[in-house]
Amino acid sequence: METTVTKKKINYTRPFVTDYQKEIMDCPQRFCCVEASTKSGKTASMIIWLLEKTLILKAGQKTIWLAPVYAQAKIAFDRMKSQISHPAFFEVNESRLSITLMTGGIIMFKSGDNPDSIYGEDYYAAVMDEASRLKEEAWIALRSTLTATRGPCKLIGNVKGRKNFFYKLCIKAKTSPDVYFYKKITAYDAVRAGILELDEIEDARQQLPENVFRELYLAEPSEDGSNPFGINHIAGCVSLLSSASAICYGVDLAKSVDFTSIIGLDKLGFVCDHRSFQKDWSQTVDEIVSLPDAPMSIDSTGAGDPISDAIILRRDSPVEKYVFTSASKQKLMEGLALAIQKRMVSFPEGKIKDQLDGFEYQYTRTGVKYSAAAGEHDDEVCSLALAWHCYQTAKDYNREPDISFT
């Protein structure tokens, strides 16, 4: 944002924006709902819009940027500071996450995790960032702060299922153009606008589970909400426990109140061995060591590292130590999701299916985070994912040697 500050006036030049960004920024409706692909430029355009709205305010009047959590509000705060080119144009309060412009208008950056903290102020314009991940109570509180000022509000975000207020509000916006402006922006719109590269989008399509890709890049809500595997896909993989021998194992070691879960897959990818228990480490090692001879991938995160070392010393077949990080778990779960959606793996009714049904993903600015729902466990999901990961190479290990004649 180019700004020139003199004693008499401020010359402001709007940065270049795409046609769809300009359409969102300049729509005449007071309330604007935007369902958009990740990295499509929605945040950048809203930073510009909120600055422009604050520029015309009197001293002490405020606008607000509301995000789901503090860290996301801080990201927008930092981006706003970096985009304003003239250092004499503003002052910042790092502890309050506020920017005071030379004109006296104030931009506040807040999180919506405690909706009660939003009440009380009068804001003259607002941006609700990642609206699909905010509580409806946060929207109600924000809406109340715009009542006295009749201020406009832009609600932007990725799509995240159908069980959130933002999805419902977007449905309403589509049918009430006199009050709401609605816009959907896909990754392919961003490609045509020169913001994203087509090969990157196609790579994401290949790497991500179908419903995750459709939500994050095509702005299409899934029926399964935040489940990365797909409820229907999970149901399609249910079968009886196989009686065949295991060609590989996945082992997720217990964490505090969790269970140690062991899952073996046969040569067709069917679950043929399933054990779930809470034992001390010595008993756990003995149980794993006694498994039939087959390769395994074992969780070696944290306390699991010395346990996996002890198992390696006592088993003849290959043991892969798998350390869970945000990136490695994402890769593991996306591999399992693709296997489930292509029906390449099967499992019985019960604990495995129940945990798969309750598993969730959440898009963050650093990637896709996979975990059990709050208060639930994911040990069965992790051991199945490890087993499938091991299965990719286990068939070579178990293959009968070729017989040749000379």
N, C-alpha and C positions, 0 to 999 in steps of 0.2 A: 504494500500500500504506500504510494508516494504521497507525502505531505510536505507542504512548505509552511513554516510558521513565521509570521511577522508580527509586529506590534499591532497591526490593524486587523489582520484577517488570517484565516487558515485556508490554504488552497489544497483541496483533497481531490485525488484522481482515483476512481475505482479501478482496481486491478482487472485484468482480462478474466472474463468468466465465459463458460460455454452457454449455448442457447438455453439448455434446460436449467442450468444454474440461475441464469437471469430470470427465467420464467418463474422459478420458485421464489427468488428474492423480491420480485416486483409484482407478484400477484396481488390483486386488489382486495381479496378476501382477508378478513381479520385472522382467521385460523387456517393454518396450512399443514397438511399431513403428507409426509413424503416417505414412502417405502422404497428403499434403495439398496443396490448392491454395495458390498463392502468396497472401499477405496474408489468410490465413484465421484468424489468431490463434494459430497453434501456438507461435511463439516467445514471445509474451507470456505464455501459460499456463505454458510451461516455466520462464520466469524466476521466476514465482510459486512453482512447485513446487520448484525447486532452493533457493530462499530458505527455504522451509518445512522442507525436509530438513536444511538447514544450521543452522537455529535450534535443533534438538534435539540437536546434537552437543556434545561436550565441547571444551574449549579445545585448539587445535592440530589437531583432526580436520578433514579436508578433503572437499569435493565438487569436481566439475569440470564445466566447460562446454567441449566440444571442437568446434571448427569447422574447415572445410577449410583456411583460411588465416588469417593474423594479423588482417587487416582485418576479417574477419567475426567473429572472437573479440572484437575491440575494440568492434564495434557492440553485441554482447550485453552486454559489460562496461559500456559507457556507459548502455545502457538499464536495466540493473540499478541503477546508481547513481541514475538519475533517478526510478526507481519507488519507491525507499525514501524515505518522506516525512520521517523524523526524522534530522537531521544527526548527532545524538549516538549513533545506533544502529550506526554502522559506521566503519571506517577503510579507506582505499584505498592500494594501492601501484601507482602508475601504470606504473612500469617493468616490474613483474612481472605486471600485469593480475590483481591479487588484491583481494578484499574480505574484511576480517576483521570479523565481527559482534561486537557487544558481549558476546555469550555466549562468544566465543573461537573459534567455528567459522569456517572459512576457505573461500571460494569461489574457485577458480582458473579462469582463462579461457586456454585454449591452442589452438594450431593443430595439425592433424594432418598437415601436409605433411612432417614428419620423424617417422615413427612411433617410431623408437628413443628419441626424447626423452620419450615418454609413460611408458615403463617406470620402475619404481622406487618410485613413491608408492603409498599405500593410500588409495583414495577410498571414501567412504561412500554416495555417490550420484553419478550422472553423467547429463548430457544430451549426446547426439551430434547436433549441428545440421547440417542439409544432408547427411544421411548418404549420400545417393545420389552425392554428389560427393567423398566421402572414400575413401581406399584401404582395402582389406580389412585390410592390415597395421595400419592405425590402429585398426580395430575389435578386432583380436586383442590389440593392446597395451592398449587401454582395458579390454577384458574381463579381462585379467590383473590389472589394478589393483583390481578389485572382488572378487577371489577371497577374500582374507583377511577382508574386511569383510562379504561377501555382500551388497554394496550393490546397490540397484536402478538400472536404466538406462532412459532414454527415448531412442529413436532416432527422429528426426523429419526430414522433408525433402520436397521436391518429387520427382516421378517423373522419372527420366532414363534412358529406355531399359530394356533387360533385361540388360545386360552389366555389372552391378555387384553387389557383395555384398549391398547393402541390398534390392534387388529379390528376390534369392534368400532372404534372411532373412525378408522379408515373406510369401513363399510358405510358408515353414516355419511362420511365426507363425499363419497362417490355419488350419493343420491341427494345431497344438499349443497349444490354449487353456489347458492346464494349466500351461504354462511361459510362454507369450507372450500378450500382449494385442495385438490388431491393430485398427486403425481407419483407414478411408479418409474423407477430408473433401474434398468438392468445393467449387467456388466457389458453387454453388447452395445448399449447406448453409450456407455463410457468409452468403449473402443472407438465408436464412430466419432465421438467428440475429441479423441486424441488423448484421453486421460489414462487409459489402460491399453495394454498390448494384447492382441488376440491370442498369440501363442501361450501367454501366461494364463488366460482364461481357459483355454482348451486343456492345458496341463492340469489346472485345478479340477476340471470336469473329470479327468481320468483318475486323479489321485483321491478325490473326496467321495464319501458315500453320496448316493444320488440325492437323498432328501436334504443333506447338509448343503450340497452345491446349489440345489434349487432355491433354498432359502437365502443363502449368503450372496449368491451371484445373480439369480433370476428374480428375487423378491417374490417368490411363490411359497406361501405357507404350506407346511406339510400337515397331514391329518394326525401325525404322531407327535405333534408339538416338538419337544426337545429330545426325542429319542433318536439316536443316530443310526439305529439298525432298521427301524420300521416295524411297527407292531405286526402288520400282516406278513412281512418277511420272516419275522421270528416264528410266527405260528406255522409258516410253511416248512420250517426246518425241524419240527418236532417229530420224533420217531421213538421207537422202543430202544432201550439200552442194547447195544450190539453184543453178541456173544463171541465175536472174533477177538483175536489177540491185538494188543496195542502195538503200534509201530512208533509211537512217540508219546511224550507226556508234557503237560504244562503244570507248573507248581507255583501257587501263590502262597507265600508264607504268612502266617498270622501277624497282624499288627494290633497290639493292645487287645481290644474286645473282638477282633475279627477271628475268623476260622482259617486254618490252613486248608486250602482246596487243591486237590489233585485231580486232573482230568487226563485220561488217555484216549487217543483216537486210533481207530483201526485204519486199514489201507484205503477205505472208501471215505474217510473223514467222518465216520460215525463215532459218537462217544461210546466207548466200550468199558471204561473203567472210571468210576467217579467216587471220590472219597472226600469227606469234609469232617474236620475234627478240631478239637482244642486239646492239645497235649503240651507237656513241657518240651524244651528244645531237644533233649536227649531222645525222648520217645518219638518226636517228629523226625529226627534224622534216621532213626532205626526204621520207621515206617517207609520213608522215601527210599532208603537204601535197599529195602526188601522188594521193591517193585520189579516186575519182569524186565529183562534186559532190553532196553530201547533208549534212543536219544531223548533228552529232556531239556526244556528251557525253564529256568527257575528264577524267581524274583530274588535278586541279590541286593535290593535297596537297603541301606542302613544296616540294621541288625541282621538282615538276611545274608550279608556278605560272608561272615565267618561260618554261618550255617551251610551255605552253598559250598564253601571250601571244604568243610568236613564231609559233605556228601560226595564231592568230586574224588576225594582220596579213597572212598570205599566203593565206588562204582566203576565198572569196566567200560560201560557204554558212554558216549559223549554227553557232557553236561554243559549247557550254555548258561553263563551268568548274565541275567538281563537286569540292568539298572533302570528303574523308572524315573524319568524326568518328564517335564511337561511335553517336550518334543518327542521323546521315545514312546510315551504312552499314547500320544496322538497317532503316531505311525502305527502302533500296535492295534489300536482300536479301529482305525480306518481299514486296516487289513482284514480284521474280523468282520467289519460291516460289509465289505465287498463280498466276503465268503458267504455271509448269511443271505445277502441280497441275490446272490447267484446260486443259492442252495448247494454249496459245495461242502457244507458242514451240517451235521445233524446231532440232536441232543434230545433227551427224554423230558417229559413234563416234570415239573417240580422246581427245585431250588434254582437250577441253572436258568430255566426259562423265566422264572419270576424275577430274577435279578436283571436279565436282559430286558424285560419289559419295563423295569423301573429305572434303567440307566439313562443318563442325560448328557447332553453336550451344551456348552455355552461358548459363544464366540467372544474372544477378547482381542485386544489390539495386537497381541503377540501370537495369536493362533487360536486353535479350537481346544477348549479344555473339556476333558471327559471325566465323569465321576458318577458315583451313585447319588441318588437324591438325598437331601439332607436327612440324617438319622438312619440311613440305610447302609448296606454293605455291598461291596463289589468284588469280593474274593472269587466268586464263581465266574464272573465275567472275565476277570484278569487271568485266571488259570485257563479258561477256554481260549482266550486270545493268545496266551503263551503257547498253548498246545497247537493252535493253528499256525502260529509263527514257526514252531518247530517242525510241523508237518510238511512245510515247503521243502525241506531238505531231507526229512526222515525217509522218504521213499527211496532215495538213492542209497542210504545206509542199509535199508532192509532188502534191497533188490538182490535176487539170486545171482551169483556170478555166471557170466557167460561160459558156455562149454564149447570149446573149439577142438578140432581134430587136426593133427598134423601127419 
